[in-house]
Amino acid sequence: MRRLDHEGRFLEGARWRNGRWWVSDMVERAVCCLDMGGRTIDRITFEDRPSGLGWLPDGALIAVGMDSRTLMRVGPGSATATRHIDLTAQCGDLDGYINDMAVTPDGHIYVGFDPDFHRYGFDCPAGAIIHVDPAGRADVVATGLHFPNGMVVTADGATLIVAETGSPRLTAFARASDGGLHDRRIWAAIGPDADHRHDRRRPLPLDGIGLDGCAIDRRGHVWVANAHSSSCLRVAPDGGIVDGVAIPDGYRCLACAIGGEEGELLLLCGLALSPDDDLATSRSHLFVVEHGAA
């Protein structure tokens, strides 16, 4: 494992695109494009806190504006952020924000709405998923989630999988042709009983779970960050944890992305907080490891 050059304040929303790493910095209100070593190629600033990232078929970058509950669009051919769609009406009456996101190759967008955990707690069952279709129509397609966080869509486009921070599980939905979600099921229940690793000499903290960002590899395994620890877990389609990695002690693992020419690299976002969890003194770094699961 190696630490990349880039340093931020609260790095999230990690993605890989066209040979570059992309990350959001919620505190700095910026999205950064980085080379393989973590050196900045481009930096886009926003008025709102950015989180989830994705790209439309025309190459435009879409970034979540958390507090304004707005999806922001950058480009193609422009470095200025404009409003793509306001999702306030779809978020309901609770205090909260939109968070992570998945965008399909044909332009369907899925965004998680999370009630404010400071007020309601992570286990509040009022989280929702909002769908924006390629024509720009938005509607709520799933409710009753416990703080929906990282999301991925399987390679065949048939299934959306979401990490619920407030319940230690990955939840799956079948996708309809119009982007709607149905046939909800538990894809994986994350806990000590799910540890199916052959080699357990490296301990994984599975008693305190706070699932965060996730990524899906070429074999259909989901890597999911455990923000209550320094670990990132690899979960097989049968729901078993088959591997895991950990960034250095003192960091919380917030998000991950799979990249490299053969999908052999795993990028991990680490957050180092002061003992009193003060964001004013936070530091955030990126770590890369070869995960050998191309």
N, C-alpha and C positions, 0 to 999 in steps of 0.2 A: 504494500500500500504506500502511496506517496501523496503528499499534500501539494496542491496546485498553488500557483503564485497569487491567485486572486484572494483578497480579503474583503469581507463585507460586514454588515451589521446584523442582518437576519435573512440569510439566503434560503430561498424556497423555490418551488415550481421548476425544478431542474428538467431540462429537455436536451435532446441531441438532434441536430438538423444540419445536413449538408457539411459534415465534417467539423462542426462547431458545437460547443456547449453553450446553453442558454440558461440563465438563472434570474429570478426576481429577487430584489432586495427590498423587503417590506419597510424597513426603517429608512433607508436612503431614498425610497420611492423611485427606484430605477430598475430597468431590465438590462442585463449585460450579456453581450455575445463575446465568447472567449475562445481562444485557440486551444489546442490540445494541452498546452502547458498551463493554461489559466490566465494568459495575458489578454488584456482587454482589446478587442477589435472594434466594438461599438458599444455605446452606452446611451440608452433612451430614458429620459426622465419623465415622470408623470406627476400630476397634482394629487393623485390618490395612491393608496397602497396597492401595488400590483401583487398578484399571487399566481394563479394558474396561467399557463401559456399554451398556445396552439397556433396552427396556421390553416388558413382557408385554401381552397384549391387554386386561387389566383396568386398565392404567395404572401398575402397579407398576414402580418402577425396580429393575433388576438390576445389581449391580456385582460385579466380580471381586474376591475377597479373595486376593491373590497367594500369600502365604506359608502361610496356613491351607488353601489349595486349596479354598476354599468360595465359592459364589455367595451374595451377600447381597441381601436384598430390603428395599426401603423403600416403604411405602405400598401402595396408594393411601390417602390420608387419614391418613398417619402420617409422622413425621419420624425415626422410630427404625429402625435397621437390625436385621433379624433374619436368621437363617440360612435360606436357601432350599434349598440342597443341598450336602452335603459330597462332593467329588470325589476325595478322597484315594485311594480304592480304584482309581479309573480311571487314576491318574497313574503307577502302577508303582513300581519300586524305586529309580529314580535320584533323586538330589537335584535339586530344581528347583521350579518354581512354575507356576501357571496365569497367563495373561497377557491377551491381547486376546480379543475376543468379538464375535459377531454374533448378533442376535436377529431372527427373521423376524416379520412381522405376525401370523402365526397361532401364535406362541409357541414355535417350535423354537429352541433355544439351541445355538450352536457355540462352544467354548472351546478355545484352544490351550494345550497343556502344553509347557513348555520346560525341558530339562535345564539346570542351573546353568552358565551360560557361563563363569564364573570357573574352574570345575573341569573342564568338558568341552569348552569352546570353542563358538562359534556354529555351527560346521560339524558338530557331533555329529548323526548321523542318527537320533536317538531322539525327536525331537519328534512330537507326536501331536495329533489333534483329537478332542475329546470332545463327544458330542451328548447333550443333555438334551431329551427330548420333552415335550409339553405336560402329560402325566400325571406327569412327574417321574422317569421312568426314564432312567438315564444309561448310556452305553456308548461305547467307543472306536470311531470310525468311520474313522480314517485314521492311519497310522503312517509312519515313515521320512522325516519332514520335518526340514529343517534350521532349527530355531528358528522355528516358525510364529508370525507376528505379526499385523498387521492383517488383518481379514477383512471381506468384503462379500458380499451375495447379490444377484444380478441382479434387475431389476424383475419379471421373470416368475416368479421363485422357482425357476428350473430349475438354476441354477449357483451354487456357492459358490467364491469366489476368495480365496486366502490369499497374503500376502506372506511369503516365507521370508528371514529376515535372514541366515542362514548360507550361502545360495546366492542369487545375485542373480536371482531369478525370481519371477514370480507364477504360482501353480499353481492349476488349476481342477479342480473335481469336479462331476459331475452329481448332482443331488439326487433321491432316490427319494421316493415319496409318504409314506413313514414317516419321512423325514428322513435316511435313510442316504445315504452318499456312495459313488459308483462312477465308473468311466471317468476316472480321473486323467489329466491332461495338463498340459503347460506352456502357460500362457496367454500369457506374455511372458517372454523371456530379456532381462534388463536389462544393457546394456553399450553401448560405443561403436557397435557395429553396429546397435543398435536405434534410433539417433537418426534419425528420419524427419522432423524439423522442416523446414519450408520456409525459415525464417529462423533461421540458426545464428549470428547475430552475438552473441547472448547465450550465453556458454559454459555448459554443464552439466557438472558433474564426474561422469563416468561410469566412471572407472577404479576408484575406491574406493566400493563400494556396500554399504549396510546398510539394507535395506528395513524400514520400520517401519509406522506406522499408515496406513490408506488409507480412501478414500471413493469412491463410484461416482456419476457424474453422470447426468443424464437421457438422455444419448446413449449410455450404456453404457461410457463411458471411465472408467478407474480412475485416480484421483489417489493417488500413493503417496509418502510422505515418505522421503527418503534421510538417515538419521540420521548418516551419516558426513560429511555436508555440510550446507549451509544450504538445500538445494534440495528442491523437491517436483515430481514428474514426472507428466505426464498421459499415460497409455498407452491407445492405441486397442485395440478388440477384435482387430485383426490383429496385435497385439504390438508395434507401433511406438510410439516416444515422439513425440508430436505437439506437445507444449508443455511448458513448465516455468516455475516461478517460484522466486525465492530470497528468503528473509528476510535481514535485515542480516548482514554479516560478523560473526563471533564467536559466532553461534548455530548449534546443530545443530537441524535440523528433525525433530521426533519424530512428529508426527501431524497429521492434517488432517480437516476436516469441511466439507461443502457445506451452505449455508443461504441464507437470504433468501427473500422471497416467491416468486421465480421460480427459485430455485436458482442465483442468479447470484454468490453470495459464497463464497469459499474461506477458511476459518479455518485458521491454521497455528500449531502449538505449537512455540515455540523455547526451547532450553535453552542458557544461557550458563554454562560451567564454567570453573573456574580452570585454569591451565596443567597442574596435576597431577590434573585431573578429580576434584576433591574436592567431593562432594555437600554438605559442610557449608557451603560458600560459594556454592552454586549459585543461579542466578536464572533464572526462566522467565517468558516473556511470550507474549502472543497477538498475531497479526498477521492482518489481513483484507485481501483483495484481490478485486476484481471479475474473475472469470475469463472472463466472456463466453461461457459454454458452457451456457446454460440449456436 
